[in-house]
Amino acid sequence: MNIGEELVGDYLQYIEGCEFVQKNLSTKDIQGEIDVIDINLEQKTVYLCEVAIHLETGLQYTFNKRPNNVNKLTEKFSKDIQYALKYFPTESEYQHKFMFWSPIVKKRKSSAKNDQDNNLKDVQGNIRKKYGIEIELIINKAFMDAMGKLRQFALNQTGELKSPVLRLYQIEEKTQRYIQKHRFTNLIE
């Protein structure tokens, strides 16, 4: 289980209402894999997502020990777009949403050579120029806001949730609520 992909899949399923969720889709004819694909049948939307959970370094793909965020993500999204256009062509009823999810994307000083935030802007620019498509960024605060929506969803459920991530959120949130309501930390002293 990749926890980042689980979080994104759960968000799209429970918050965005997607009925079909596939993680780590290996594409046969377009070499590579797509981290998360979700389909919302009612809204006729296909979500194609790349997920990077790099906590200490922030977003940090490398090649030959050199930063490679722009090339790596441009390549990944190019493959995602090729897949979407082949299996959910633009003349079909489905719209495409391409998303990049990462909890920590570091912004450096303007003079810094490898600014992760600017790397993502470059990726967006590359994809926009080549395909005319926008990549939605769910990073930093937007990532935490999405996790907050998942926590709130879990708190409001009364039954046991099957998703391990949502079940953990449910346990944490309901325990926290109970402790705050009763103003104690331990019954056994």
C-alpha positions as CSV (number, residue, x, y, z in Angstrom):
1,M,0.0,0.0,0.0
2,N,1.3,3.5,-0.9
3,I,-0.3,5.8,1.7
4,G,-0.2,8.8,-0.6
5,E,-2.1,7.0,-3.3
6,E,-4.6,5.7,-0.8
7,L,-5.2,9.2,0.5
8,V,-5.8,10.6,-3.0
9,G,-8.0,7.6,-4.1
10,D,-10.1,8.0,-0.9
11,Y,-10.4,11.7,-1.4
12,L,-11.7,11.3,-5.0
13,Q,-14.0,8.4,-4.0
14,Y,-15.5,9.8,-0.9
15,I,-15.3,13.6,-1.4
16,E,-15.6,13.9,-5.2
17,G,-18.0,10.9,-5.6
18,C,-15.9,8.8,-7.9
19,E,-17.3,5.2,-8.4
20,F,-14.2,3.6,-9.9
21,V,-10.8,3.9,-8.3
22,Q,-7.6,2.3,-9.7
23,K,-4.2,2.8,-8.1
24,N,-0.9,2.1,-9.8
25,L,-2.4,1.4,-13.2
26,S,0.3,-0.2,-15.4
27,T,-0.3,0.9,-19.0
28,K,0.6,-1.7,-21.6
29,D,0.8,0.4,-24.7
30,I,2.0,3.6,-23.0
31,Q,5.0,2.5,-21.0
32,G,4.7,3.5,-17.3
33,E,2.1,3.7,-14.6
34,I,-0.4,6.2,-13.5
35,D,-0.6,6.6,-9.7
36,V,-4.3,7.1,-9.3
37,I,-7.2,7.1,-11.8
38,D,-10.7,7.7,-10.6
39,I,-13.9,7.9,-12.6
40,N,-17.0,9.9,-11.6
41,L,-19.7,8.4,-13.9
42,E,-22.4,10.9,-12.9
43,Q,-20.3,13.9,-13.8
44,K,-18.5,12.0,-16.6
45,T,-15.1,13.0,-15.3
46,V,-11.9,11.0,-15.3
47,Y,-9.3,12.1,-12.7
48,L,-5.7,11.1,-13.6
49,C,-3.3,11.9,-10.7
50,E,0.4,11.7,-9.9
51,V,1.3,11.6,-6.2
52,A,4.7,12.4,-4.6
53,I,5.0,12.0,-0.9
54,H,8.6,13.3,-0.3
55,L,8.5,14.6,3.3
56,E,12.1,15.6,4.3
57,T,13.3,16.8,1.0
58,G,10.0,18.1,-0.4
59,L,9.4,17.3,-4.0
60,Q,12.7,15.8,-5.1
61,Y,13.0,13.6,-8.2
62,T,16.6,13.0,-9.3
63,F,18.5,11.6,-12.2
64,N,22.3,11.0,-12.0
65,K,22.2,12.7,-8.6
66,R,20.8,15.9,-10.1
67,P,17.4,17.4,-9.6
68,N,14.9,16.2,-12.2
69,N,11.5,17.3,-11.1
70,V,10.6,19.1,-14.4
71,N,11.6,16.3,-16.7
72,K,10.2,13.5,-14.6
73,L,6.8,15.1,-14.0
74,T,6.5,16.4,-17.6
75,E,7.1,12.8,-18.8
76,K,4.7,11.3,-16.3
77,F,1.9,13.7,-17.2
78,S,2.6,13.3,-20.9
79,K,2.0,9.6,-20.5
80,D,-1.2,10.2,-18.5
81,I,-2.5,12.5,-21.2
82,Q,-1.7,10.0,-23.9
83,Y,-3.6,7.3,-21.9
84,A,-6.6,9.6,-21.3
85,L,-6.8,10.6,-25.0
86,K,-6.6,7.0,-26.1
87,Y,-9.2,5.4,-23.7
88,F,-11.3,8.5,-22.9
89,P,-11.0,10.5,-26.1
90,T,-12.0,14.2,-26.2
91,E,-14.9,13.4,-28.4
92,S,-16.3,11.1,-25.7
93,E,-18.6,12.6,-23.0
94,Y,-15.8,12.4,-20.4
95,Q,-13.8,15.4,-19.3
96,H,-10.2,14.9,-18.0
97,K,-8.8,16.3,-14.8
98,F,-5.1,16.0,-14.3
99,M,-3.9,16.5,-10.8
100,F,-0.6,16.5,-8.9
101,W,-0.7,15.8,-5.2
102,S,2.2,16.5,-2.8
103,P,2.2,17.5,0.9
104,I,5.5,19.4,0.8
105,V,6.7,21.5,-2.1
106,K,9.4,23.9,-1.0
107,K,9.6,27.4,-2.2
108,R,13.2,28.7,-2.3
109,K,14.6,32.2,-2.4
110,S,14.3,33.7,-5.9
111,S,18.0,33.2,-6.5
112,A,17.9,29.5,-5.7
113,K,18.6,27.2,-8.7
114,N,16.3,24.4,-7.8
115,D,13.0,25.8,-6.5
116,Q,10.4,23.1,-6.3
117,D,7.5,25.5,-6.6
118,N,9.0,26.9,-9.8
119,N,9.6,23.4,-11.0
120,L,5.9,22.7,-10.9
121,K,5.1,26.0,-12.7
122,D,7.5,24.8,-15.4
123,V,5.8,21.4,-15.6
124,Q,2.4,23.2,-15.9
125,G,3.9,25.4,-18.7
126,N,5.3,22.4,-20.6
127,I,2.0,20.6,-20.5
128,R,0.0,23.7,-21.4
129,K,2.3,24.4,-24.3
130,K,2.4,20.8,-25.7
131,Y,-1.3,19.8,-25.0
132,G,-3.3,22.9,-24.0
133,I,-4.1,21.1,-20.7
134,E,-3.9,22.5,-17.2
135,I,-2.5,20.4,-14.3
136,E,-4.2,21.1,-11.0
137,L,-1.8,21.3,-8.1
138,I,-2.9,20.0,-4.7
139,I,0.2,20.9,-2.7
140,N,1.1,22.2,0.7
141,K,-2.0,23.9,2.2
142,A,-4.4,22.6,-0.5
143,F,-3.1,19.1,0.4
144,M,-3.8,19.6,4.1
145,D,-7.2,21.1,3.3
146,A,-8.1,17.9,1.3
147,M,-7.0,15.7,4.2
148,G,-9.1,17.9,6.5
149,K,-12.2,17.1,4.3
150,L,-11.4,13.4,4.6
151,R,-11.1,13.7,8.4
152,Q,-14.4,15.5,8.6
153,F,-16.0,12.9,6.4
154,A,-14.6,10.1,8.6
155,L,-15.8,11.8,11.8
156,N,-19.4,12.1,10.4
157,Q,-19.6,8.4,9.6
158,T,-21.2,6.1,12.2
159,G,-20.3,2.7,10.6
160,E,-16.9,1.2,10.4
161,L,-15.1,2.4,7.3
162,K,-13.4,-0.1,5.1
163,S,-10.6,2.2,4.0
164,P,-7.7,1.8,6.5
165,V,-6.9,5.5,6.1
166,L,-10.4,6.6,6.7
167,R,-10.8,4.2,9.6
168,L,-7.7,5.6,11.2
169,Y,-9.0,9.2,10.7
170,Q,-12.4,8.0,12.2
171,I,-10.7,6.6,15.3
172,E,-8.6,9.7,15.8
173,E,-11.4,12.2,15.3
174,K,-14.0,10.3,17.3
175,T,-11.6,9.7,20.2
176,Q,-10.5,13.4,20.1
177,R,-14.2,14.5,20.2
178,Y,-14.9,12.2,23.1
179,I,-11.9,13.4,25.1
180,Q,-12.8,17.0,24.6
181,K,-16.4,16.5,25.5
182,H,-15.7,14.7,28.7
183,R,-12.5,16.6,29.6
184,F,-10.4,13.8,30.7
185,T,-7.4,11.9,29.4
186,N,-7.4,8.6,31.2
187,L,-10.1,6.8,33.3
188,I,-7.6,4.5,35.0
189,E,-5.3,6.4,37.4
